[in-house]
Amino acid sequence: MPRLSEIIAALDALWPPERAESWDAVGTVAGDPDQEVSRVLFAVDPVQDIVDEAVKLGAGLLVTHHPLYLRGTSTVAADTFKGRVVHTLIKHDIALHVAHTNADVADPGVSDALAGALDLRVVRPLVPDPTDPAGRRGLGRVCELDHPLTVREFAARAAERLPATAQGIRVAGDPEALVRTVAVSGGSGDSLFDDVRAAGVDAFLTADLRHHPASEFVADRAHSATHGTGTGAHNPLALLDAAHWATEWPWCELAAAQLDEISDRHGWGLRVHVSATVTDPWTAHAASTTTSEALGAPN
């Protein structure tokens, strides 16, 4: 069996920690470098349900996309949520390793996995990494569909292919407009609107779209299309907003496959697993009534 330090070295080669954003907290959070590891579990969130799953599985290493401590802490007391996670990890000799924004910009990375789940063909990064001479690393991906779909059909595909959540897929834009090119970004993506405009795509699928940026983006595109000016003159782009967890979960399968290949190459015999536990915080959804009578508007 490999030692933890050997596996971490392989993971750092896939997702070099120096490529993470300066505000991020990636790398190994807990674990003895000399301990032997036979099972690895991949998940999006290092929450107690996932740690309990790792205990039940007998995993020696838990790899998550989201950090446990993003802003630091002054306590790991077991009567706190995150402290209990740490205590459980140490008590059961489970290491925790985080690959966050360094996995976002990797080639392949989080957005490649998202594109793959949606049967999209990746063309290029949405925001290229200027340090990559090959031009394949970076945030988000610009993609093409093999055959055009309406916005409604593409949203239905996303709802079918991504893990089920209470939110599902929210759409802004004409449901019958045709989609040939798509920008995708796993996780929160409304900071990328300028890059999406510049890409000239038909749709943007991401997560955590806030009201004001989304409203302004849609209004700007509609105005440009109506008046024949600007980057949106002939392209009233649609927005598709999925659950944050759902857009990043496909990376767990990609990452597990990458580690599986490394294990086979080195003869480690690792047993690599992907958690199917839904850690999206939203648990139910009640559809709104949209008739004018229900809204109290005059007939």
Backbone bond lengths (Angstrom), bond angles and torsions (degrees), N, CA, C in turn:
res aa  C-N    CA-C-N  psi(-1)  N-CA   C-N-CA  omega(-1)  CA-C   N-CA-C  phi
1 M - - - 1.466 - - 1.528 109.74 -
2 P 1.321 117.08 144.21 1.461 119.90 177.97 1.520 111.23 -75.07
3 R 1.319 115.29 155.66 1.453 120.30 171.78 1.526 109.04 -82.27
4 L 1.327 115.22 157.69 1.461 120.17 179.16 1.526 110.55 -55.31
5 S 1.320 117.97 -42.30 1.465 121.06 -177.53 1.527 111.73 -59.76
6 E 1.332 118.02 -33.97 1.455 121.22 179.13 1.529 110.80 -69.03
7 I 1.326 115.70 -41.99 1.467 119.52 179.52 1.525 110.33 -67.26
8 I 1.328 117.04 -42.52 1.464 120.34 179.48 1.517 110.61 -61.39
9 A 1.328 117.32 -39.30 1.460 120.13 177.85 1.529 110.89 -60.75
10 A 1.340 116.26 -39.33 1.464 120.49 178.45 1.531 110.83 -67.39
11 L 1.331 117.07 -40.90 1.459 120.81 179.36 1.524 111.23 -67.37
12 D 1.326 116.88 -38.44 1.469 120.11 178.58 1.521 111.27 -67.60
13 A 1.328 117.42 -26.60 1.463 119.99 175.05 1.527 110.50 -71.10
14 L 1.342 116.83 -34.72 1.462 120.61 176.81 1.521 111.39 -71.08
15 W 1.335 115.49 -43.63 1.466 121.82 -175.33 1.526 108.69 -131.51
16 P 1.330 118.01 78.84 1.466 120.84 -177.30 1.532 111.47 -54.91
17 P 1.311 117.81 126.83 1.467 120.10 -176.63 1.520 113.40 -61.67
18 E 1.334 117.40 -26.30 1.460 119.31 -179.49 1.527 112.21 -69.63
19 R 1.313 118.30 -11.30 1.466 120.79 177.45 1.527 112.30 -90.29
20 A 1.310 117.34 -0.53 1.460 120.53 176.12 1.532 109.94 -73.44
21 E 1.331 116.21 154.85 1.459 120.30 175.26 1.527 109.97 -62.28
22 S 1.337 116.56 153.97 1.460 121.05 -175.74 1.526 112.70 -62.99
23 W 1.340 117.36 -26.85 1.462 121.22 -178.41 1.525 112.73 -85.31
24 D 1.332 116.45 -7.44 1.464 121.08 -171.53 1.526 111.48 -81.53
25 A 1.323 115.21 165.06 1.470 121.80 177.81 1.519 107.97 -131.08
26 V 1.336 116.60 91.53 1.459 121.63 -176.99 1.523 109.91 -114.90
27 G 1.334 114.73 170.46 1.453 119.60 178.45 1.516 112.14 106.24
28 T 1.322 115.53 -164.74 1.464 121.58 -175.27 1.522 110.26 -84.98
29 V 1.323 115.37 124.16 1.463 122.34 -178.14 1.524 110.93 -93.58
30 A 1.331 116.94 -37.60 1.466 122.10 -179.03 1.516 108.29 -149.66
31 G 1.324 116.18 150.77 1.454 119.81 176.14 1.518 112.74 136.39
32 D 1.328 115.88 147.27 1.456 123.83 177.09 1.521 108.77 -91.20
33 P 1.320 119.24 118.39 1.470 120.79 -177.59 1.528 113.80 -55.53
34 D 1.339 117.23 -26.39 1.462 120.32 -176.17 1.531 114.24 -90.34
35 Q 1.344 116.76 -6.89 1.451 117.63 -178.20 1.524 110.83 -70.57
36 E 1.332 116.22 146.43 1.454 121.04 176.54 1.520 109.83 -84.54
37 V 1.325 115.55 144.68 1.467 121.82 -176.60 1.518 108.87 -126.68
38 S 1.324 116.09 129.92 1.466 120.24 177.44 1.521 112.56 -114.26
39 R 1.348 117.76 -24.59 1.471 121.97 -179.71 1.521 109.88 -129.58
40 V 1.336 115.33 142.98 1.462 122.09 178.60 1.523 108.15 -130.35
41 L 1.318 116.22 137.26 1.462 121.76 177.42 1.517 109.09 -118.67
42 F 1.342 116.73 130.62 1.461 122.63 175.82 1.523 109.59 -104.95
43 A 1.339 116.24 140.20 1.458 122.20 178.52 1.521 108.78 -156.15
44 V 1.321 116.27 166.56 1.464 120.57 178.62 1.522 111.01 -80.68
45 D 1.340 116.99 -46.07 1.468 121.45 -170.91 1.520 112.70 -116.93
46 P 1.343 118.28 134.40 1.462 121.24 175.86 1.525 111.85 -85.58
47 V 1.323 115.94 60.90 1.464 121.40 -179.70 1.529 109.43 -98.45
48 Q 1.345 115.71 169.18 1.459 119.46 -172.47 1.524 112.77 -60.78
49 D 1.330 117.96 -38.03 1.467 120.00 179.09 1.524 111.47 -59.88
50 I 1.314 116.61 -38.03 1.470 120.41 179.64 1.525 110.26 -71.95
51 V 1.323 117.16 -41.81 1.471 120.30 178.31 1.519 110.01 -63.09
52 D 1.327 117.42 -41.20 1.468 120.35 176.78 1.519 111.17 -62.23
53 E 1.326 116.64 -36.36 1.466 120.85 176.34 1.526 110.60 -64.26
54 A 1.335 116.35 -40.65 1.459 120.50 178.03 1.527 111.13 -63.68
55 V 1.326 116.72 -38.65 1.471 120.93 176.81 1.518 110.33 -62.20
56 K 1.332 116.16 -48.73 1.462 120.86 -179.03 1.522 111.38 -62.31
57 L 1.317 116.77 -35.63 1.458 121.86 -178.97 1.525 112.12 -74.65
58 G 1.317 115.93 -23.35 1.461 119.51 -174.78 1.514 112.43 81.15
59 A 1.344 116.69 27.42 1.453 121.09 -179.41 1.522 110.46 -73.63
60 G 1.319 115.28 143.45 1.453 120.45 174.07 1.511 112.49 -97.83
61 L 1.335 116.71 -10.58 1.459 122.19 -179.44 1.520 109.83 -144.99
62 L 1.322 115.80 131.03 1.452 123.44 172.66 1.526 107.46 -113.12
63 V 1.329 116.20 123.66 1.463 121.30 177.23 1.522 107.59 -111.17
64 T 1.333 116.81 122.71 1.462 120.62 179.48 1.518 110.47 -122.65
65 H 1.328 114.74 157.49 1.462 120.56 176.57 1.524 110.56 -80.48
66 H 1.308 116.83 -43.58 1.459 119.79 -178.02 1.526 111.35 -87.13
67 P 1.328 116.65 141.82 1.460 120.20 177.62 1.531 111.70 -69.58
68 L 1.332 115.23 153.71 1.468 120.18 171.76 1.517 109.61 -79.77
69 Y 1.321 116.67 -47.88 1.464 122.24 179.55 1.521 109.08 -118.39
70 L 1.327 115.73 96.49 1.462 119.76 -179.21 1.522 111.04 -84.93
71 R 1.317 116.67 -31.93 1.471 120.55 -176.56 1.523 112.80 -116.53
72 G 1.303 117.37 16.98 1.456 119.83 178.56 1.514 112.17 80.11
73 T 1.327 116.11 173.13 1.459 120.37 -179.21 1.518 109.28 -157.92
74 S 1.308 115.89 164.68 1.468 120.89 175.79 1.515 111.63 -114.90
75 T 1.342 117.66 2.57 1.457 120.05 -179.19 1.523 111.04 -153.27
76 V 1.329 115.20 147.15 1.462 120.95 168.37 1.528 108.72 -122.87
77 A 1.314 116.19 32.33 1.470 121.26 178.90 1.519 109.64 -58.67
78 A 1.330 116.58 140.04 1.462 121.57 -174.77 1.515 113.32 -70.56
79 D 1.342 117.75 -10.38 1.465 118.99 177.46 1.529 111.68 -89.31
80 T 1.349 116.84 7.48 1.465 121.59 170.73 1.522 108.07 -107.53
81 F 1.316 116.51 154.90 1.460 120.66 -176.89 1.526 111.39 -58.43
82 K 1.323 116.49 -52.10 1.463 118.87 -176.64 1.523 111.28 -73.04
83 G 1.318 116.80 -32.86 1.454 119.78 176.13 1.510 112.05 -62.83
84 R 1.318 116.71 -38.67 1.462 120.62 177.68 1.527 110.56 -63.90
85 V 1.331 116.54 -38.20 1.462 120.56 176.39 1.527 110.08 -59.69
86 V 1.326 116.65 -47.55 1.462 120.93 -179.78 1.520 110.98 -61.40
87 H 1.330 117.12 -45.31 1.459 120.61 -179.97 1.528 111.19 -60.92
88 T 1.331 117.04 -41.50 1.465 120.27 -179.89 1.525 110.71 -65.25
89 L 1.318 116.15 -42.57 1.467 120.24 179.20 1.531 110.72 -59.61
90 I 1.318 116.55 -49.86 1.466 120.38 -175.75 1.526 110.99 -68.52
91 K 1.321 116.32 -41.77 1.468 120.45 -178.89 1.517 111.47 -58.71
92 H 1.345 116.55 -34.49 1.466 120.37 -175.52 1.537 112.68 -106.11
93 D 1.324 116.91 16.23 1.471 121.82 177.68 1.523 112.44 53.78
94 I 1.345 115.11 46.45 1.461 120.92 177.80 1.525 108.63 -110.11
95 A 1.310 116.31 122.60 1.458 120.72 175.97 1.527 109.62 -82.39
96 L 1.334 115.41 152.54 1.465 121.58 175.58 1.514 108.68 -124.40
97 H 1.341 115.44 127.07 1.461 121.76 178.63 1.526 108.35 -128.01
98 V 1.334 116.69 137.91 1.461 122.45 -175.65 1.524 110.80 -117.06
99 A 1.330 116.51 130.68 1.473 122.71 170.74 1.523 106.78 -125.91
100 H 1.323 117.30 105.39 1.462 121.88 -172.39 1.533 110.41 -111.73
101 T 1.337 117.71 -101.67 1.466 118.03 -177.55 1.522 111.90 -68.51
102 N 1.327 118.18 -21.08 1.469 119.35 173.80 1.521 111.40 -69.81
103 A 1.332 117.41 -26.29 1.466 121.02 173.20 1.533 111.07 -82.62
104 D 1.344 117.11 -26.63 1.466 120.07 176.85 1.524 111.16 -61.98
105 V 1.336 117.11 -42.36 1.470 120.42 -173.52 1.524 112.86 -92.29
106 A 1.328 117.64 -1.23 1.468 121.20 -175.77 1.524 111.46 -68.66
107 D 1.327 114.81 163.48 1.460 122.21 173.81 1.528 108.45 -125.21
108 P 1.339 119.06 103.30 1.465 126.95 -1.51 1.523 111.15 -81.78
109 G 1.323 115.61 155.37 1.453 120.65 -177.62 1.519 112.11 -136.14
110 V 1.322 114.38 -160.11 1.469 121.25 -173.27 1.527 111.90 -58.91
111 S 1.325 117.07 -44.85 1.468 119.21 -177.76 1.523 112.80 -73.44
112 D 1.340 117.89 -27.00 1.468 119.92 172.48 1.526 110.33 -63.67
113 A 1.327 115.67 -42.26 1.467 119.85 179.08 1.523 110.72 -64.40
114 L 1.342 116.65 -40.18 1.459 120.92 177.63 1.525 110.31 -63.17
115 A 1.323 117.02 -45.53 1.469 120.63 178.08 1.517 110.94 -60.73
116 G 1.323 116.84 -41.80 1.459 120.52 179.54 1.516 112.34 -62.39
117 A 1.329 116.45 -39.43 1.467 120.16 179.04 1.517 111.54 -63.40
118 L 1.329 116.77 -27.34 1.467 121.73 -177.83 1.523 112.84 -98.38
119 D 1.348 117.11 7.85 1.469 121.71 -178.74 1.521 111.72 58.07
120 L 1.332 115.83 43.97 1.452 121.12 176.89 1.530 109.54 -104.29
121 R 1.299 116.71 146.95 1.460 122.15 177.39 1.528 108.79 -95.21
122 V 1.312 116.79 116.96 1.462 121.77 -177.83 1.525 109.77 -72.66
123 V 1.329 115.73 130.25 1.465 122.18 179.10 1.525 110.79 -101.62
124 R 1.341 116.06 -45.62 1.469 120.26 -176.63 1.532 108.65 -168.61
125 P 1.341 116.48 166.81 1.472 118.85 172.97 1.534 110.52 -66.95
126 L 1.316 115.60 148.94 1.465 120.03 174.74 1.528 109.86 -71.97
127 V 1.321 115.90 -43.59 1.471 122.63 176.37 1.525 106.98 -123.15
128 P 1.322 119.13 94.60 1.460 120.68 -175.57 1.526 112.43 -62.96
129 D 1.336 115.31 147.24 1.453 122.22 173.69 1.529 107.43 -79.94
130 P 1.341 118.13 116.11 1.474 119.78 -175.73 1.527 113.46 -65.24
131 T 1.344 116.69 -14.29 1.474 118.80 179.22 1.521 112.53 -89.49
132 D 1.337 117.58 0.59 1.465 121.31 -177.58 1.524 110.00 -100.87
133 P 1.327 118.41 106.19 1.476 119.53 -178.60 1.522 113.45 -65.28
134 A 1.337 116.73 -24.00 1.466 119.75 179.79 1.528 112.00 -80.33
135 G 1.328 117.10 -16.21 1.458 120.77 178.43 1.510 114.95 70.22
136 R 1.339 117.25 29.38 1.465 119.96 -177.83 1.524 112.91 -111.35
137 R 1.318 117.26 -18.16 1.458 119.97 178.00 1.525 109.88 -88.24
138 G 1.340 115.36 159.13 1.453 119.78 175.46 1.517 111.67 143.29
139 L 1.320 115.41 177.73 1.462 121.10 -179.30 1.519 111.43 -82.71
140 G 1.332 116.08 139.25 1.453 120.98 176.87 1.513 112.58 64.07
141 R 1.320 114.74 172.72 1.465 120.72 177.90 1.531 109.66 -141.42
142 V 1.315 115.78 143.22 1.464 122.61 169.94 1.520 106.46 -97.12
143 C 1.331 115.99 128.51 1.465 120.87 -170.75 1.526 111.32 -132.16
144 E 1.327 114.26 165.51 1.465 122.04 175.02 1.514 109.77 -125.74
145 L 1.331 116.35 149.15 1.455 122.16 171.55 1.523 108.67 -91.94
146 D 1.319 116.67 147.61 1.462 119.60 175.67 1.520 111.35 -65.77
147 H 1.337 115.98 -34.99 1.460 121.57 178.37 1.528 108.37 -138.34
148 P 1.341 117.89 138.95 1.465 119.92 -178.86 1.528 111.46 -59.52
149 L 1.332 115.43 144.40 1.458 122.78 174.20 1.521 108.03 -128.90
150 T 1.312 117.05 154.64 1.457 118.69 169.57 1.522 108.69 -72.59
151 V 1.310 115.63 162.52 1.468 120.20 176.76 1.525 109.39 -56.91
152 R 1.333 116.40 -41.05 1.468 120.77 179.45 1.536 110.58 -60.88
153 E 1.323 116.29 -44.25 1.466 120.13 -179.27 1.525 111.62 -68.22
154 F 1.329 116.39 -38.70 1.459 119.07 179.28 1.523 111.08 -68.07
155 A 1.327 117.11 -38.56 1.463 120.50 176.45 1.525 110.43 -62.87
156 A 1.337 116.24 -39.79 1.466 120.05 178.04 1.526 110.46 -64.17
157 R 1.341 116.91 -38.80 1.460 119.86 177.18 1.531 110.16 -62.41
158 A 1.324 116.49 -44.85 1.457 119.90 -179.89 1.524 111.19 -62.27
159 A 1.323 116.51 -41.19 1.460 120.16 179.05 1.522 111.58 -64.36
160 E 1.337 116.04 -33.22 1.464 120.66 -179.32 1.527 111.86 -79.06
161 R 1.337 117.57 -39.18 1.458 120.91 -171.50 1.533 113.82 -86.37
162 L 1.331 117.15 -31.85 1.455 119.55 -179.85 1.525 110.02 -83.77
163 P 1.337 118.20 155.79 1.469 119.42 178.90 1.521 111.39 -56.80
164 A 1.315 116.16 143.11 1.464 121.44 -177.10 1.523 110.71 -69.19
165 T 1.319 115.72 133.62 1.463 122.04 175.11 1.527 108.58 -135.88
166 A 1.325 116.06 166.97 1.461 120.47 178.42 1.525 111.06 -63.19
167 Q 1.327 117.26 -34.38 1.461 120.55 -178.19 1.513 112.43 -69.92
168 G 1.309 117.44 -41.77 1.452 119.73 -172.01 1.517 110.19 70.61
169 I 1.333 117.35 -139.41 1.464 122.48 -178.88 1.526 108.98 -123.13
170 R 1.325 116.31 121.21 1.463 120.85 173.81 1.523 109.01 -94.03
171 V 1.334 116.04 145.02 1.464 120.52 -174.94 1.525 109.82 -128.67
172 A 1.329 115.85 136.45 1.462 122.27 169.83 1.519 107.21 -122.44
173 G 1.337 116.24 124.20 1.459 119.88 -178.79 1.506 111.50 131.44
174 D 1.314 115.86 176.34 1.462 122.72 -179.11 1.536 109.54 -71.37
175 P 1.337 118.64 115.86 1.466 120.23 -178.11 1.523 113.87 -61.73
176 E 1.337 117.42 -21.70 1.465 120.46 -176.95 1.523 112.77 -98.24
177 A 1.324 118.74 -0.74 1.466 121.08 177.43 1.524 109.71 -66.26
178 L 1.317 116.61 147.57 1.454 121.12 -178.65 1.529 111.35 -84.42
179 V 1.327 114.87 141.00 1.457 122.08 178.97 1.529 108.85 -116.21
180 R 1.313 116.13 120.48 1.467 121.59 175.36 1.527 111.64 -116.36
181 T 1.334 115.72 -33.17 1.461 121.04 179.60 1.522 109.31 -126.23
182 V 1.321 116.09 144.08 1.462 122.10 -174.36 1.524 109.57 -138.37
183 A 1.325 116.84 137.11 1.456 121.56 166.93 1.522 107.23 -99.43
184 V 1.329 116.95 136.26 1.461 120.84 176.83 1.518 108.84 -128.09
185 S 1.326 114.47 148.30 1.459 120.61 174.38 1.517 107.96 -149.32
186 G 1.332 116.74 117.26 1.450 120.13 177.83 1.518 110.29 -67.99
187 G 1.335 116.58 138.59 1.459 120.59 -178.43 1.513 111.91 82.25
188 S 1.330 115.84 -162.83 1.467 121.74 -175.19 1.520 110.81 -66.86
189 G 1.361 116.27 125.67 1.458 118.85 -172.18 1.510 117.32 -127.60
190 D 1.353 119.09 6.14 1.464 115.83 -174.43 1.532 112.90 -79.18
191 S 1.324 117.83 -2.25 1.463 119.78 171.92 1.531 111.03 -79.49
192 L 1.331 117.07 -6.35 1.463 121.83 -175.54 1.524 113.05 -102.41
193 F 1.326 117.82 11.62 1.464 120.03 -175.12 1.535 112.40 -58.55
194 D 1.319 118.19 -40.35 1.467 119.63 179.78 1.529 110.86 -61.72
195 D 1.336 115.94 -39.37 1.463 120.07 179.26 1.521 110.93 -69.54
196 V 1.331 117.05 -35.19 1.462 121.14 177.57 1.526 109.89 -66.24
197 R 1.328 116.69 -42.00 1.471 120.02 176.29 1.525 110.41 -57.54
198 A 1.315 115.21 -47.33 1.463 119.93 -176.69 1.528 111.93 -65.83
199 A 1.330 117.00 -28.48 1.470 120.99 -177.85 1.526 111.99 -72.72
200 G 1.337 117.74 -23.06 1.454 120.72 177.56 1.511 114.76 67.74
201 V 1.334 117.53 31.57 1.460 121.41 -177.63 1.529 110.73 -85.12
202 D 1.330 115.43 169.84 1.463 120.76 -179.54 1.523 112.89 -88.83
203 A 1.340 117.52 -23.34 1.465 120.68 -177.03 1.523 109.37 -151.74
204 F 1.316 115.31 155.15 1.457 122.56 177.52 1.521 107.97 -131.26
205 L 1.344 115.87 118.15 1.460 121.06 178.53 1.521 109.00 -111.09
206 T 1.325 115.52 124.18 1.456 121.57 -179.52 1.527 108.02 -156.39
207 A 1.344 116.76 -154.49 1.468 120.92 -179.19 1.523 109.80 -141.21
208 D 1.331 114.69 165.36 1.471 122.76 173.62 1.521 113.57 60.35
209 L 1.329 117.59 35.38 1.459 119.19 178.23 1.527 109.89 -71.42
210 R 1.323 115.37 123.68 1.461 120.97 -179.14 1.527 110.97 -85.32
211 H 1.321 115.10 157.83 1.466 121.27 -173.53 1.529 111.92 -57.46
212 H 1.316 118.64 -56.85 1.458 120.64 -171.43 1.533 113.17 -66.80
213 P 1.329 119.46 -48.99 1.470 117.34 177.35 1.526 112.70 -60.08
214 A 1.340 117.12 -40.90 1.463 119.57 -179.91 1.523 111.12 -66.78
215 S 1.335 117.04 -42.84 1.461 121.42 -179.84 1.522 111.01 -62.34
216 E 1.328 116.21 -44.27 1.464 119.90 -179.82 1.526 111.69 -67.61
217 F 1.325 115.91 -37.48 1.462 120.22 179.85 1.524 110.61 -64.38
218 V 1.340 116.46 -47.86 1.465 120.60 -179.44 1.524 110.66 -64.10
219 A 1.337 117.12 -42.76 1.462 120.36 -179.45 1.519 111.09 -63.62
220 D 1.333 116.81 -39.96 1.462 120.79 179.25 1.521 111.21 -64.59
221 R 1.333 116.43 -42.16 1.465 119.83 -179.58 1.523 110.80 -67.38
222 A 1.344 116.52 -40.68 1.465 119.84 179.99 1.530 110.69 -64.87
223 H 1.328 116.91 -40.43 1.469 120.83 178.88 1.522 110.55 -64.28
224 S 1.326 116.76 -43.42 1.463 120.39 -179.83 1.519 111.34 -63.61
225 A 1.358 115.98 -40.66 1.459 119.75 -179.48 1.522 111.25 -66.81
226 T 1.342 116.28 -38.99 1.464 120.74 -177.98 1.524 112.08 -69.56
227 H 1.337 115.12 -39.19 1.469 119.24 -174.22 1.523 113.32 -99.45
228 G 1.331 116.70 -0.20 1.457 119.79 175.51 1.510 114.34 68.06
229 T 1.332 116.06 33.77 1.466 120.16 -179.68 1.510 110.04 -130.67
230 G 1.314 115.28 158.81 1.467 120.32 172.68 1.518 112.76 78.23
231 T 1.321 114.10 -178.19 1.461 120.09 -176.87 1.519 112.35 -68.50
232 G 1.321 117.90 -18.58 1.456 120.22 -179.49 1.511 114.12 -99.79
233 A 1.347 117.00 17.39 1.456 120.69 -173.68 1.519 112.95 -56.13
234 H 1.300 117.83 -39.16 1.459 119.89 -178.72 1.520 110.72 -123.25
235 N 1.332 116.56 25.10 1.458 118.80 -171.20 1.525 110.92 -151.18
236 P 1.338 118.10 76.04 1.465 120.48 177.99 1.526 110.79 -72.62
237 L 1.313 116.35 81.84 1.458 124.06 -169.78 1.528 112.82 -58.22
238 A 1.333 115.80 143.40 1.463 122.24 177.99 1.523 109.86 -99.03
239 L 1.315 116.25 147.25 1.455 122.55 175.50 1.523 109.17 -109.30
240 L 1.325 116.28 135.87 1.462 121.66 174.78 1.519 107.54 -124.44
241 D 1.322 115.90 120.21 1.458 122.68 -173.82 1.523 109.37 -112.23
242 A 1.332 116.61 109.83 1.458 122.04 179.22 1.523 109.55 -103.61
243 A 1.319 116.73 172.91 1.461 120.64 177.35 1.527 109.62 -69.65
244 H 1.310 116.36 139.98 1.465 122.52 -178.37 1.528 110.79 -52.33
245 W 1.321 116.43 -51.81 1.468 121.06 -178.37 1.528 111.42 -58.92
246 A 1.324 116.68 -40.99 1.466 120.52 -176.23 1.521 112.08 -66.48
247 T 1.341 117.67 -33.76 1.463 119.49 -178.84 1.526 111.92 -75.89
248 E 1.331 117.80 -18.23 1.462 120.39 -178.29 1.524 113.71 -104.27
249 W 1.330 117.28 -17.93 1.462 119.54 -178.81 1.535 112.90 -60.31
250 P 1.348 121.19 -37.55 1.471 118.57 178.78 1.524 113.61 -56.32
251 W 1.332 117.10 -27.04 1.473 119.23 177.35 1.521 111.25 -61.61
252 C 1.326 118.14 -33.07 1.461 120.32 -179.83 1.527 110.53 -59.65
253 E 1.329 116.98 -41.33 1.462 119.82 178.01 1.523 111.27 -67.48
254 L 1.328 117.35 -40.74 1.458 121.02 177.35 1.526 110.45 -62.53
255 A 1.332 116.65 -47.83 1.464 120.93 -178.14 1.520 111.59 -63.81
256 A 1.327 116.62 -39.77 1.463 120.26 178.24 1.525 110.77 -62.93
257 A 1.328 116.40 -40.30 1.467 120.01 178.73 1.526 110.67 -65.57
258 Q 1.331 117.05 -37.36 1.459 120.31 177.96 1.524 111.03 -64.17
259 L 1.344 116.91 -43.98 1.462 119.66 179.18 1.521 111.08 -68.78
260 D 1.314 117.39 -35.79 1.469 121.22 175.36 1.527 110.77 -57.10
261 E 1.320 116.08 -44.77 1.466 120.63 -179.21 1.531 110.67 -64.62
262 I 1.324 116.47 -40.71 1.464 120.71 177.93 1.520 110.50 -64.45
263 S 1.325 116.07 -42.53 1.465 120.75 178.99 1.525 111.17 -60.83
264 D 1.324 117.23 -43.46 1.464 120.83 178.63 1.527 111.19 -63.79
265 R 1.324 115.50 -40.41 1.461 119.71 -177.69 1.529 111.84 -65.58
266 H 1.335 116.06 -35.46 1.464 120.82 -178.72 1.530 113.22 -94.00
267 G 1.337 116.31 -5.27 1.449 119.39 -178.09 1.514 113.55 69.10
268 W 1.324 116.65 32.68 1.468 120.62 -177.48 1.524 112.83 -76.98
269 G 1.308 117.24 -30.28 1.460 120.05 -177.93 1.515 114.00 70.06
270 L 1.329 116.89 28.32 1.467 119.99 178.81 1.525 110.97 -66.37
271 R 1.318 115.37 144.84 1.465 121.37 170.27 1.528 107.01 -104.79
272 V 1.326 114.84 112.96 1.462 121.39 -171.63 1.523 109.39 -108.83
273 H 1.322 116.26 131.07 1.467 122.10 -174.82 1.530 110.17 -127.48
274 V 1.329 115.72 154.44 1.459 122.88 174.70 1.520 108.10 -119.48
275 S 1.321 116.73 126.95 1.464 120.11 179.63 1.523 110.68 -70.60
276 A 1.321 115.69 132.90 1.464 121.24 174.56 1.528 111.12 -98.77
277 T 1.328 117.05 5.76 1.461 121.34 179.40 1.520 109.97 -68.74
278 V 1.322 117.32 127.11 1.463 122.21 179.80 1.527 108.51 -80.86
279 T 1.324 116.34 114.63 1.468 120.07 179.12 1.527 111.86 -109.01
280 D 1.337 117.25 12.98 1.455 119.67 169.55 1.529 107.83 -60.02
281 P 1.334 119.11 132.05 1.463 119.65 -173.84 1.518 115.15 -71.21
282 W 1.342 118.11 -19.56 1.463 120.62 -176.87 1.525 109.42 -86.50
283 T 1.317 116.51 133.44 1.460 121.18 -171.83 1.525 114.69 -115.92
284 A 1.323 118.26 -10.08 1.467 120.06 -179.79 1.516 109.31 -155.07
285 H 1.338 115.19 160.32 1.457 121.16 -178.63 1.525 108.43 -143.63
286 A 1.327 116.29 129.35 1.462 121.65 175.76 1.523 107.69 -113.58
287 A 1.321 116.98 117.58 1.457 120.93 -178.09 1.522 110.67 -67.17
288 S 1.327 116.48 140.93 1.458 121.04 -179.92 1.522 110.77 -76.40
289 T 1.336 116.20 153.17 1.455 121.96 170.41 1.512 107.07 -90.50
290 T 1.312 117.60 126.11 1.468 120.44 -169.97 1.527 113.81 -112.13
291 T 1.338 119.23 8.82 1.465 119.49 179.66 1.520 109.84 -73.22
292 S 1.319 115.84 152.87 1.464 120.17 -179.51 1.516 111.23 -62.46
293 E 1.361 117.12 -34.53 1.467 120.00 178.32 1.518 110.50 -62.02
294 A 1.351 115.92 -43.28 1.458 118.87 -178.60 1.518 111.47 -65.01
295 L 1.335 116.74 -30.71 1.455 120.86 -179.77 1.520 112.42 -83.13
296 G 1.315 116.76 -5.37 1.452 119.80 179.42 1.518 113.25 80.32
297 A 1.330 117.32 14.74 1.463 120.46 -179.09 1.523 109.40 -82.63
298 P 1.316 117.20 152.28 1.480 119.74 178.04 1.519 110.84 -66.93
299 N 1.353 116.65 149.85 1.462 121.50 179.06 1.532 110.40 -73.24
